[in-house]
Amino acid sequence: PPYFPVILQLLFVQLFVVKATMTSKATPDRPYKCTISLTFPKNTDAEYAKRTLEVDEEPSEKVLKTCTLRDNVMQVEIEATEAKMLRVGVSSFYDFLRVILLCFQEFSQEPK
């Protein structure tokens, strides 16, 4: 399936890469930041995922999520006021992304 590499990448990031970090680019208001880059099979898939993720605002002002696109790569920056809020924001992002990827798989126009 075309989304299998993205799902594997998602699992790899969840298990090994995500951690709360203090970075020089983080703002004093939100000192904890996580950057996630995901490569999609097609540019349109990355655009659909970005637009879907941007529909809802964050439930708390303690977390800020920013999505950018470059071709078929979506980069998401999640910033938070506390490490716990960063964990919640990242976890929420992966929950939404999982649903998006499952929808892409289910409704892809390629024959199964």
Buried (B, 14 or more C-beta within 10 A) or exposed (E): EEBEEBBEBBEEBBEEEBEBEEEEEBEEEBBBBBBBBBEBBEEEBBBBBBEBBEEEEBEEEBBBBEBEBEEBEBBBBBBBBBBEBBBBBBEBBBEBBBEBBEBBBEEBEEEE
